[in-house]
């Protein structure tokens, strides 16, 4: 088990409490399973599971995450409330705001509108999985350099959308950045700096935008 | 969201069996999970259909292309062949949601999605579409609602792809009671025209397998106008398709979205356009014919000139 989290309410944090519950059950389940593959096969068979908790193994940031989840638990809920990965944020919980954006097999998706049980067998990357050996990625560095956050709640989502964009298209135009970010909302209004950060990360000359210009109107 | 059971279907025969007892097919899940979170739809079991074999392919052909129902909107948007052969379908796909949605949303789900009417989507309102006795939009805030309907419910169909595929005269192949049924886009939505409870003509257990798109109409276009510049449903959308030879339209089709419970088509307009060359007067007359029977309500009258402009612009795009 990981170290307890800093935000402790009474004896347990919400997450460590939930996590310890899950761990007990999963350890028991995992000892029965021959391997991750066998476990997956079992979960993916045609038999009906749920509505109670079932073993779910997620591949998050290159590591297996073994949980005990009801089928209704979303990927976002699994990450945030059944493990300690709170980088993906919950905003609308309706696939509308983009705060929960993670990569599924390198494609940006809304973790709030994906069932965790269905995300098994896929490579999931959260914002926690980007920096390697304590070194931020170019996108993350550019967000710092351009001060592209205000309250910061939407930032992980933007970072994931832009990470996916630059993987696919290393030198995007300003319009392509806007298209890639259309599914991420920032209520503080820092989109112009997000655009600047994206272009800096890509090594593309900064667009002629001002900080008061709203991205979509350019 | 209420708790539910979950199963992954491996064959076309087992999928409807697994879903028999208040089950719902589950692929991209964007529409379904949204409804379940708002307690509009409840399900005893979700049947994951993403592992059904052979439904995730885009197959090109001389006479028609076949798109599996599990093909994602992003795959349609990014397919270079579709962009070339069916530009209207490409344009419609590019306007669906955001990239996060397009990466998981499927063709079948886009066609079968439920109404976005805010009375229907309100968890505490039992409107006509949910089995109540009143369409609250009729005398309420109907700014996003239909100009045409065959029943009392005025919530419009919002599927971009349904509109584009109607103009391309595509056929949905639906698994129904163990057999394959072929439905034109008109047939796929007809029930929603006459029955306020219906969002489309699918029966429980029906599964859209694929869509066949004839290549006969070499030119196509799709335009929409939304409140937001991106990531929004259309206020009005318009798809057109035709073969153009010697500057003249052959077998033209115009379809409007978001102004009727079905992709709205008027045969008189299509007939009028057949054999015509594209100029301002012709496309304006065609738009008049499409909108002849519009019945605007208190707050959606703006959709009439909007639709008129979109029909004209989309048709003129066919000039190339």
Contacts between the chains, C-beta under 8 A, distances in Angstrom:
chain1	res1	chain2	res2	distance
A	44	B	8	5.5
A	44	B	51	7.5
A	45	B	8	7.4
A	46	B	7	6.2
A	46	B	8	6.3
A	46	B	9	6.8
A	46	B	10	5.3
A	46	B	14	6.1
A	46	B	18	7.3
A	47	B	7	6.8
A	48	B	5	5.0
A	48	B	6	7.0
A	48	B	7	4.4
A	48	B	18	7.0
A	48	B	45	6.4
A	49	B	5	6.7
A	49	B	6	5.4
A	49	B	7	7.0
A	50	B	3	6.9
A	50	B	4	6.5
A	50	B	5	4.5
A	50	B	6	4.9
A	51	B	3	3.6
A	51	B	4	5.6
A	51	B	5	5.5
A	52	B	3	7.8
A	70	B	3	5.7
A	71	B	3	7.6
A	71	B	4	6.2
A	71	B	5	6.7
A	71	B	6	3.6
A	71	B	46	7.0
A	72	B	1	4.9
A	72	B	2	7.3
A	72	B	3	5.3
A	72	B	4	5.8
A	74	B	33	7.7
A	93	B	37	6.6
A	94	B	34	5.5
A	94	B	37	6.8
A	95	B	30	5.5
A	95	B	33	8.0
A	95	B	34	6.6
A	95	B	97	7.7
A	95	B	100	7.2
A	95	B	101	6.1
A	98	B	98	7.0
A	98	B	100	6.5
A	101	B	100	5.8
A	104	B	103	7.6
A	104	B	104	7.8
A	107	B	74	7.4
A	107	B	103	4.4
A	108	B	99	6.0
A	108	B	100	5.1
A	108	B	103	6.5
A	109	B	100	5.2
A	109	B	103	5.4
A	109	B	104	5.3
A	110	B	100	4.8
A	110	B	101	7.1
A	110	B	104	7.8
A	113	B	29	6.1
A	113	B	30	5.5
A	113	B	33	5.3
A	113	B	34	7.0
A	113	B	104	7.6
A	114	B	29	6.9
A	114	B	104	6.8
A	115	B	6	7.5
A	115	B	26	7.9
A	115	B	29	6.8
A	115	B	33	7.5
A	115	B	46	7.7
A	117	B	6	5.9
A	118	B	26	7.7
A	118	B	29	7.6
A	118	B	48	6.1
A	118	B	50	7.5
A	161	B	99	7.2
A	161	B	100	7.4
A	164	B	99	7.9
A	178	B	230	7.5
A	179	B	99	7.4
A	179	B	230	7.1
A	180	B	99	6.1
A	182	B	98	5.0
A	182	B	99	7.2
A	182	B	230	3.8
A	182	B	231	4.5
A	183	B	97	7.0
A	183	B	98	2.3
A	183	B	99	5.8
A	183	B	100	4.6
A	183	B	101	6.6
A	183	B	231	5.6
A	184	B	98	7.7
A	216	B	228	7.7
A	216	B	229	4.2
A	216	B	230	6.4
A	217	B	229	7.6
